[in-house]
Amino acid sequence: MLHDILLILLGVIIGLVIGFLVARSLMKKQLTDNPPINEKMIEAMMSGMGRKPSQKQVRQIMAQMNKYK
């Protein structure tokens, strides 16, 4: 009885460790493929909409985006 409980507990712990490692590696891959937005991306997006943004506007947008992370 105790032996079975220990095996189940060991299996759960091993599963959690493997799940954590897999999730971490997938997250790293996702961040390298799709990096977070930066100031250059905001400038390009606003230029694409027909506006030439000032540096102050870009910083305001970055501050707003960082506030909601």
Helices and strands as residue ranges (DSSP letters): H 2-33, H 39-48, H 55-67
